[in-house]
Structure formats: C-alpha cells, structure tokens
Amino acid sequence: MEVAALGALTLLLGALVLLVLLALGKRTDDTATTAGTAGETAGNGAVKSSAVKKQKQEKQQRRSKDKIAQHTFSHPLLAATLKAHNGNVTCLDFSSNGKYLASCADDRTVRIWSTKDFMEREHKCLRANVELDHAVLVRFSPDSRAFITWLANGDTIRIIKMAKKEDGTLSFKAAVEDFPQKHKASIINIGIAETGKFIMSASTDTTIHIWDLRGDILASLNTNQVTNSYATVSPCGRFVASCGFTPDVKVWEVCFGKGGEFREVIRAFDLKGHSAGVHALAFSNDSHRMATVSKDGTWKLWNTDVEYRKQQDPYLLKTVPCPSSEGSRVALSPDGRVLAVSDASDVYMYNCESGELEERLSSVHSTPLTDLRFDTTGLFLACSGDRAVRVLHNAPGHRAAIAHLGGLLKKAQSEAMRDRLTLQMEEAKRILDTLLSHTYTQQ
C-alpha cells in the first residue's frame, strides 16, 4: 500500500512539473509573437513615415519645377509683368481716373494695382478677397470708388466698394446683397455705363440684361444672334453693342429721361460687312470709332459718329486681314489710332490709318489671352492670361502721334506753331527711341 501510494504521488508530481513546463513554453511563444508583431508594426510605421516624407519631397520638387518652368516673355515693349495671383487671371480693367488696374483670378481675389508703378521694378498691389466664391469678370465704377464682379459659382453680380484708410491704403467692402440670379447660360461680359445709370450683363444664349445699380432689371434684350460671343458698354455710356454667331454687330441705345429715369432701349444701328461670325468688338474713347474682329480672318474699323436717329448708317473705314480664333479679343486705343488683336497667346498691333501690322508679340502668355485693354492715356496695352498680367508700351501709338504731328507741321502757317510742333515731334521720337532701346525680361 505504501509503495502504491508513493508511486501515485510520484506520478502526480511529474504531471504537475509537466504542466508548469508547458505553461512556461506557451508564455515564451506568446512573448516572442508579441515582440514580433510590435517589430512588424514599428517596421510598417517606419515605411509609412518614409513614404509620407517621400511624397512631401516629390510635391516640393514639383512646386520647384513649376516655378522654374514659369512662362517667360521678353520683348522691348514689355513695361511690366504683374505677378501676385495664385490662379489664372480671367479679366482686367482700368479705372476711369487712370490710377488703378484691377485684375481678378480663380484664386478668390481681386488685385488692385497702381498704374504709376508700371515702370518700377517692384509692383505692389492691394488684395480684395471674394468671399465664398471667385470672380471671373471685374469692372470699375465711373467714379473709381467701387468695382463690380461676376461670381463664378453664384452666377451673379457683386458690388465691392473701395474706401481710403488713414494710411492712404484702400479697404474693400462688399454690398449687403448680390444681384439676383437671372442668366440661364454662361456669362461673357459685364459693364457699367460711364454715366453711372446702368449695368450690363451678357450671356452666351443671346441674352443681355440692363440693370439699375440696386440690382433691378430695367430691360432684357434678345440679340437673335444664335449665340453671343461678346458684348460691351460704350465709353460714352449711351450704347450697348453685341456680336455673335451671325456676321452683323448690333448696337442699342439705352435711353433715360431728363430727370434720370429709365425710358427704353432702342436699336441704334448695325455694323454689316463681315462674312462670318464676329469674335469681339471695341469702341474708341469718344465712341466715334468701333473695331471688330471676325471668323472671316479680318478686322474692320468703322466710323460710328453718325446721325443714326436720321437713319444714317455707320460706314466702313478699313478692312485688314489678321489672325483670329475662338476667344480672340480686340482693343482700340482711346484716340482710335492703334488697334490690337489677340490670337490665342499672340498679340498683333496695327496702325489704324494705314492698316499696317506694326508689332507682333508672340507667346505673351503660356495660355490664350483672356482680356486685352488699353489704359485711359493710351500709353499702355495690358493683357491677361495664365497667372500674370503683361503691360506693354504702345509704341505704334507713339509712331502714329509722330505722323500726326508731322501732318500738322506741314500745314502750320506761323513760325511759332512750327517750332512748337517740331519740339513735340522731337520729344515723341526721344520717348520712342528710349522704349525700343531697352529689353525687359520678366517672368
């Protein structure tokens, strides 16, 4: 019995020892597994951290390459390149007082530039933010104290007022409410009458709205041109003109009473002569000349200083072959002596008297031009595209002025008049020589 009991005890102790050994072995395996998992997790974290770091480096390298690859334009007529926008510039406008240039882009800002800085090395600007949207069009008010924008997402007009602060800088404040949404198609242009009596907006579906400054529609026009390609308000503030798929340009007069009350919109006259649709049109500063550029590969200059109320039609002054394409723009200098046409990213400048091409500026921007406009003095031609605004010297304008002075000199009857004209010609020639003797390279 004692032997049997001793044997049973020995077996029991052996079983206990075996269980302890098995438990210790399992714990060791679990610890090793945990350590392995932790090592694997740490390894994955290191890999992920390395991948994120690599992505950041690649992004920085792409940004660096983008900066290096930024479009460069060099030409003797380049006065300034205005760079501040982080998005593509879609529109520009000069203020009536000649002090400011406004530009808008899809970076949700409108930039206000001082024209007196064009010839400086640095070009500072003030930024007006477009809250919760971005502007695709911008136009100054006649008093140069406000500007209107067309909102890309809101599909409507917003008025932004400008006010001078104590330090002389400008502050910007949007009107309490935007204009109501009325257009059903993409917008092509907006404008404010120099009289301050109305605002115009035009869309691609042949619709033009005439608004008062409170956002109420005074009249709506159907151009019956299949589609509108461009529309604008004349500098005198009396006319609205449009062009489109059809070859004719249509011009209306917006009429007001002596007390300033709106009366009606009547058809003033048409410009007939192109054989295909018209891309764009422009007025001279006194509205006595109009220029058009067409799909038929020509630009035309018209005398619009006529008594249209007596059924007198405008008459054609000049037809000149030119490159043009969808989206081409045309600008007429304030004095009507120089015409500029854009074709994709190129700009062509013509003498309106002779019709001769005087300047061809190739690849002014890396993308097709979005706007083209002379300043109020006629000294500069500004154009927008990609992320920059290029400001060009109007050399053809100086040449035209010299030719004009030469014509006056031949007719001068007094010695004093001849001396004065001679001095003016010499000064104009000196300015032109100075412009052409310097080449500006700006990115």
HELIX and SHEET records of a PDB file:
HELIX    1   1 GLU A    2  ILE A   68  1                                  67    
HELIX    2   2 THR A  115  ASP A  117  5                                   3    
HELIX    3   3 TYR A  308  LYS A  310  5                                   3    
HELIX    4   4 ALA A  395  LYS A  411  1                                  17    
HELIX    5   5 GLU A  415  LEU A  436  1                                  22    
SHEET    1   A 2 PHE A  73  HIS A  75  0                                        
SHEET    2   A 2 TYR A 440  GLN A 442 -1                                        
SHEET    1   B 4 LEU A  78  LYS A  83  0                                        
SHEET    2   B 4 ALA A 388  HIS A 393 -1                                        
SHEET    3   B 4 PHE A 380  GLY A 385 -1                                        
SHEET    4   B 4 ASP A 371  PHE A 374 -1                                        
SHEET    1   C 4 VAL A  89  PHE A  94  0                                        
SHEET    2   C 4 TYR A 100  ALA A 105 -1                                        
SHEET    3   C 4 THR A 109  SER A 114 -1                                        
SHEET    4   C 4 CYS A 125  ASN A 129 -1                                        
SHEET    1   D 4 ALA A 135  PHE A 140  0                                        
SHEET    2   D 4 ALA A 146  LEU A 151 -1                                        
SHEET    3   D 4 THR A 156  LYS A 164 -1                                        
SHEET    4   D 4 LEU A 170  ALA A 174 -1                                        
SHEET    1   E 4 ILE A 187  ILE A 192  0                                        
SHEET    2   E 4 ILE A 199  SER A 203 -1                                        
SHEET    3   E 4 THR A 207  TRP A 211 -1                                        
SHEET    4   E 4 ILE A 217  ASN A 222 -1                                        
SHEET    1   F 4 ASN A 228  VAL A 233  0                                        
SHEET    2   F 4 PHE A 239  GLY A 244 -1                                        
SHEET    3   F 4 VAL A 249  PHE A 256 -1                                        
SHEET    4   F 4 PHE A 262  LEU A 271 -1                                        
SHEET    1   G 4 VAL A 278  PHE A 283  0                                        
SHEET    2   G 4 ARG A 289  SER A 294 -1                                        
SHEET    3   G 4 THR A 298  ASN A 303 -1                                        
SHEET    4   G 4 TYR A 315  PRO A 321 -1                                        
SHEET    1   H 4 VAL A 330  LEU A 332  0                                        
SHEET    2   H 4 VAL A 338  ASP A 343 -1                                        
SHEET    3   H 4 ASP A 346  ASN A 351 -1                                        
SHEET    4   H 4 LEU A 357  LEU A 361 -1                                        
END                                                                             
